[in-house]
Amino acid sequence: MSYNLETPKKFRVLSEQAHQVALEVLRPISRKYDEAEHEYPKELDMLAALIDGMNDSGATSGAGASGVRSSVSKETGNRNGSNMSSALGVMETCWGDVGLVLSMPRQGLGNAAISAVANEEQILRYEGRWAAMAITEPEAGSDSASIRTTATLDGDEYVLNGEKIYVTAGERAELVVVWASLDPKQGRAAIKSFVVERSNPGMILDRLEHKLGIRASDTAAFRLENCRVPAEDLLGSPEIDTKRSFAGVMKTFDNTRPLVAAMAVGVAQASIDFTREKLAEAGITVDYDRPVHTQPAAAATLVELESDLEAARLLMMQAAWMADNSKPNSLHASYAKAKAGRAGTDIALRCIELCGSVGYDESELLEKWARDAKILDIFEGTQQIQQLIIARLLLKKTSADLK
Ligand SMILES: Cc1cc2nc3c(=O)[nH]c(=O)nc-3n(C[C@H](O)[C@H](O)[C@H](O)COP(=O)(O)OP(=O)(O)OC[C@H]3O[C@@H](n4cnc5c(N)ncnc54)[C@H](O)[C@@H]3O)c2cc1C
């Protein structure tokens, strides 16, 4: 397999536009919605309409259900489609504000889940709608196979019962992709995802969480009480195929983990760019033509952080590229998520060290980026879970062999 490590030419305009959005729209309201937790960031409605316009014109494609179109380059045979464009867009906008990006209408993690698992008819049906994703339960976090929410077929509807917590954009999205078991006795293979209208009376909002970071993003807890969902809203196949086990719903993560990695790269890049500026103001600049050990310690540290970030960025792009080119990417999605999740937090905190009180102080956004970065090493599978998945895949062990 050979890789071109440059940003695909056709996405350069998208990246530049996303960067401008981060700079001119997101950063100016970043502190406001960090302080006003749970307040709806109304400024995002106009921005989302603009992104919809760009999607309709074919200029870009979001993380959404609409984003499955892609084209193959005649020269290289490479396909750069929605996974890559979403990752690049998310990376640049998260340079502005991760919490606001997670609140962007119609660009939810549930949309990427729909792209991964839905059939063609469903993809068209949910196109343009904003979807959150609900896997986690009070008794099932990292071990998503142990979820207790059930889905029972009753005529041409499924009846969902259970509890879901920590649903990002759960209050604001129009749809929630809910994981539930068709038959708990049959284990992982019976877990399916269902698209539930947020307005469904059987889906009851319990509370919104107060958090360390991404405070602009709403995080909801729900009860599902006899929540009736039309049978055609089960994503993919209703068959319980014990040979494929968990493979159906788990495909969700192949699409969403590169995106979370992209978020971490964006926030780490923001931290490094800010720190570079502050060091320059203090008279310290990196000379890339000289060995680092001959330069001030702060300059050498910045180079170290930049190389860590570059490794995370390349792994993220590789995982997104593989998804666009229909190459199995579970291993690479976990590489990307593990590396970028850890690097995001490490880099932001080390930038605070380099900047001193300016980094810790609320007069600048760096302290906020360090708080925002932490979640990216937790949701969509923690650091430890990514390492476990990588070990299983490399050693060809099952989840029963290696826990
Ligand atoms: C702000 C926020 C937003 C979220 N958004 C969503 C969302 O939109 N949708 C959704 O479904 N969920 C969401 N989550 C939930 C998130 O995915 C879970 O918190 C995460 O999967 C970890 O689960 P847990 O919190 O139950 O921790 P636990 O699973 O209890 O883990 C606790 C610690 O033990 C470690 N650990 C667990 N198992 C192992 C193991 N086998 N080996 C080694 N270490 C292990 C973990 O890595 C972690 O460090 C969100 C969470 C937060 C905080």
The ligand as an SDF file (V2000), in Angstrom:
LIG
                    3D

 53 58  0  0  0  0  0  0  0  0999 V2000
  -18.7210   14.2010   27.7240 C   0  0  0  0  0  0  0  0  0  0  0  0
  -19.0170   12.8040   27.3170 C   0  0  0  0  0  0  0  0  0  0  0  0
  -19.6640   12.5810   26.1160 C   0  0  0  0  0  0  0  0  0  0  0  0
  -19.9890   11.2720   25.7390 C   0  0  0  0  0  0  0  0  0  0  0  0
  -20.6760   11.0690   24.5770 N   0  0  0  0  0  0  0  0  0  0  0  0
  -21.1420    9.8180   24.3010 C   0  0  0  0  0  0  0  0  0  0  0  0
  -22.0360    9.5940   23.2010 C   0  0  0  0  0  0  0  0  0  0  0  0
  -22.3570   10.5080   22.4290 O   0  0  0  0  0  0  0  0  0  0  0  0
  -22.5610    8.3600   23.0440 N   0  0  0  0  0  0  0  0  0  0  0  0
  -22.2450    7.3130   23.8670 C   0  0  0  0  0  0  0  0  0  0  0  0
  -22.7580    6.2370   23.6600 O   0  0  0  0  0  0  0  0  0  0  0  0
  -21.3690    7.4940   24.8950 N   0  0  0  0  0  0  0  0  0  0  0  0
  -20.8240    8.7070   25.1290 C   0  0  0  0  0  0  0  0  0  0  0  0
  -19.9810    8.9050   26.1860 N   0  0  0  0  0  0  0  0  0  0  0  0
  -19.6310    7.7730   27.0330 C   0  0  0  0  0  0  0  0  0  0  0  0
  -18.2040    7.2870   26.7860 C   0  0  0  0  0  0  0  0  0  0  0  0
  -18.1230    6.6410   25.5460 O   0  0  0  0  0  0  0  0  0  0  0  0
  -17.8450    6.3810   27.9760 C   0  0  0  0  0  0  0  0  0  0  0  0
  -17.6860    7.2470   29.1000 O   0  0  0  0  0  0  0  0  0  0  0  0
  -16.5920    5.6150   27.7320 C   0  0  0  0  0  0  0  0  0  0  0  0
  -16.8410    4.6170   26.7630 O   0  0  0  0  0  0  0  0  0  0  0  0
  -16.0470    4.9570   29.0010 C   0  0  0  0  0  0  0  0  0  0  0  0
  -17.0420    4.2830   29.6840 O   0  0  0  0  0  0  0  0  0  0  0  0
  -17.2420    4.5180   31.2570 P   0  0  0  0  0  0  0  0  0  0  0  0
  -17.3140    5.9790   31.4740 O   0  0  0  0  0  0  0  0  0  0  0  0
  -18.3700    3.6850   31.7090 O   0  0  0  0  0  0  0  0  0  0  0  0
  -15.9000    4.0180   31.9170 O   0  0  0  0  0  0  0  0  0  0  0  0
  -15.5060    2.5240   32.3050 P   0  0  0  0  0  0  0  0  0  0  0  0
  -15.8130    1.6000   31.1750 O   0  0  0  0  0  0  0  0  0  0  0  0
  -16.0860    2.2140   33.6290 O   0  0  0  0  0  0  0  0  0  0  0  0
  -13.9440    2.6690   32.4070 O   0  0  0  0  0  0  0  0  0  0  0  0
  -13.2790    3.2750   33.5170 C   0  0  0  0  0  0  0  0  0  0  0  0
  -11.7750    3.1430   33.3010 C   0  0  0  0  0  0  0  0  0  0  0  0
  -11.4170    1.7440   33.2180 O   0  0  0  0  0  0  0  0  0  0  0  0
  -10.7300    1.4860   32.0010 C   0  0  0  0  0  0  0  0  0  0  0  0
  -11.1000    0.1600   31.4940 N   0  0  0  0  0  0  0  0  0  0  0  0
  -12.3410   -0.3210   31.2980 C   0  0  0  0  0  0  0  0  0  0  0  0
  -12.2840   -1.5760   30.7910 N   0  0  0  0  0  0  0  0  0  0  0  0
  -10.9800   -1.8880   30.6710 C   0  0  0  0  0  0  0  0  0  0  0  0
  -10.2570   -3.0400   30.2050 C   0  0  0  0  0  0  0  0  0  0  0  0
  -10.9040   -4.1260   29.7490 N   0  0  0  0  0  0  0  0  0  0  0  0
   -8.9150   -3.0030   30.2190 N   0  0  0  0  0  0  0  0  0  0  0  0
   -8.2430   -1.9080   30.6750 C   0  0  0  0  0  0  0  0  0  0  0  0
   -8.8620   -0.7850   31.1350 N   0  0  0  0  0  0  0  0  0  0  0  0
  -10.2100   -0.7840   31.1230 C   0  0  0  0  0  0  0  0  0  0  0  0
  -11.2010    2.5700   31.0410 C   0  0  0  0  0  0  0  0  0  0  0  0
  -10.2770    2.7830   30.0130 O   0  0  0  0  0  0  0  0  0  0  0  0
  -11.3150    3.7740   31.9930 C   0  0  0  0  0  0  0  0  0  0  0  0
  -10.0590    4.3340   32.1610 O   0  0  0  0  0  0  0  0  0  0  0  0
  -19.6120   10.1850   26.5620 C   0  0  0  0  0  0  0  0  0  0  0  0
  -18.9300   10.4220   27.7610 C   0  0  0  0  0  0  0  0  0  0  0  0
  -18.6500   11.7070   28.1510 C   0  0  0  0  0  0  0  0  0  0  0  0
  -17.9450   11.9210   29.4610 C   0  0  0  0  0  0  0  0  0  0  0  0
  1  2  1  0
  2  3  1  0
  2 52  2  0
  3  4  2  0
  4  5  1  0
  4 50  1  0
  5  6  2  0
  6  7  1  0
  6 13  1  0
  7  8  2  0
  7  9  1  0
  9 10  1  0
 10 11  2  0
 10 12  1  0
 12 13  2  0
 13 14  1  0
 14 15  1  0
 14 50  1  0
 15 16  1  0
 16 17  1  0
 16 18  1  0
 18 19  1  0
 18 20  1  0
 20 21  1  0
 20 22  1  0
 22 23  1  0
 23 24  1  0
 24 25  2  0
 24 26  1  0
 24 27  1  0
 27 28  1  0
 28 29  2  0
 28 30  1  0
 28 31  1  0
 31 32  1  0
 32 33  1  0
 33 34  1  0
 33 48  1  0
 34 35  1  0
 35 36  1  0
 35 46  1  0
 36 37  1  0
 36 45  1  0
 37 38  2  0
 38 39  1  0
 39 40  1  0
 39 45  2  0
 40 41  1  0
 40 42  2  0
 42 43  1  0
 43 44  2  0
 44 45  1  0
 46 47  1  0
 46 48  1  0
 48 49  1  0
 50 51  2  0
 51 52  1  0
 52 53  1  0
M  END
$$$$
